[in-house]
Structures are given as structure tokens and as C-alpha cells.
């Protein structure tokens, strides 16, 4: 949908937002598909978010990605939400329709697309998934696995009560367990996902013994700075399929670009190379 001057303009709204790689991703696609459009960063403090959204179309924007700390505020301001956004109570992609502001949460679809591309066959059998963490990303990923008919989805978090809230909200087969159950759960798992900040640049490492994981299992770490986390390196050393956080970052961007600019973009090796070149390889 073109903006008033005929050139669609989108942005990523966050606070802070300097670190966001979204402009690099969307600019690559705009160039690649020869689309006249633009994608900017909008650093908006929480108090200014409602006013910014009210002026959104007047500023010439056709849509936006939303990142921390605005995902819940964006959800609340939408007139229409996709079923996924309604389930997750958080929005990371905005656009306008005649009904007004619309919102989607593309983290769940981005996670599944990343696994499908980088670990094909991961869901050949009903998955037994162990998800570390209980923030917004863990909720989106548990929901995605539920959609893909995983047989069992166990959330393990430092603060177990947060995992229990998500399990109660999403329902079966999502469950919460204590950290002491981890070795047994890993020995039965086909998929391990890290959604905590452990292993990220500047954070403590994720210290985990992967030896109980079955040989045919896969891992996914949504941390993408550094490119290869300790978890990814250990999994590869064991010969397991490993999906990096960059993959989910790239795939979650696809639906927004399609809505704003009218072309469904591909996550290609060239795009991946460009984004990876912008990220520290090691901590
Ligand atoms: P998001 O919404 O981005 O997914 P979040 O809500 O900030 O993230 O959650 C971060 C996750 O990392 C949480 O599960 C957090 O555990 P708590 O719920 O107990 O806070 C987890 N996490 C962060 N630092 C951690 C640490 N040092 N040890 C264990 N878990 C940690």
C-alpha cells in the first residue's frame, strides 16, 4: 500500500533501536526486488509510543515492526489482530487497513520457517520439545510448536512460576518443569530451544550438558549475538542439527515486508551472508 507521496515507508519502533538489524534486512529486499520504498529506525520512548502511533499515517508510514519494549502496547492499540497475535498478546508487525491499525506476531511463523529451512525433517515425528526460558519468545515458540502438533512441549525457566503461567495459558501439551528434570527431559527430546539471554554477548554462558540428547535431535538458539553461541557450537560438535538465531530473525521479517511492499521475499544465502557479516562472530 503506497504512502501519500506514492513511496511506501516502514520502520522498526523500539527503545533503544540502534542495534536493530531490521533496516539492513528490509533494505536488502527493497533493492533486490527493485521496489521504491524505505525502511527506517524509530527510537521512541515508551511514554511517546501512543502519540507516535496516532501520527503514524500522517508521518507517511504504511507499517512497522515493533520491538522491545513496545510489543504489548502495540497489541493494545490494534483495532484488529491476527489469531496468533491474539493468542500471544503481543504484536511485532503493524499495518493499516480500513478498520484501522492491524497487528500480527510473526515470531511463531519465523521460528517454524527457520527450522524448516535449516533442520528439514525436524518434525517428521511428533516432536518432544524442551524450551528454556519463559519470556515473550518462549511463549511464541511454545505456541508455534503447539500449532505444529508437537507431542510434548516442556518449558524450563529459572523462575518456574513464569513457565507455569505460559503452560496454563496455552494449555496441553505445553507444560512446565523444574530445572532438576532437565537431564531426563533432554534424553527424551527431539528438539531443544534456548530462548533465554544466556550465551548472548555480555551475558553469562548457558552451561548445559548436551550428552543426554538423542543423536537425531535438533537444537535452536534464538540468541544471534554472537553468530554461533556456545550451545550451537556444542550441538554441532556432537553432530546435531543446529539452527541459529539469525535464521529466526530473517524469517520473522518476511510477513511484514510482504504486507507493506506487496512481494513475499525469500531468505537467501546472499541475505544471510550480508546480515551475518554485520554481527560479531564470537564473544
Ligand atoms: P523475551 O521476552 O525477550 O523472550 P525476557 O522476558 O526478558 O525475554 O526473558 C528472558 C529469559 O531469560 C527469562 O526466561 C529469564 O529467566 P527469568 O524468567 O527467571 O528471569 C531468562 N534469564 C535471563 N538471565 C538469566 C540467568 N542469568 N539465568 C537463567 N535464566 C536467565
Boltz pocket constraint, residues with backbone or C-beta under 6 A from the ligand:
constraints:
  - pocket:
      binder: B
      contacts: [[A, 132], [A, 133], [A, 134], [A, 135], [A, 136], [A, 137], [A, 138], [A, 157], [A, 158], [A, 159], [A, 160], [A, 162], [A, 195], [A, 196], [A, 197], [A, 198], [A, 204]]
      max_distance: 6.0
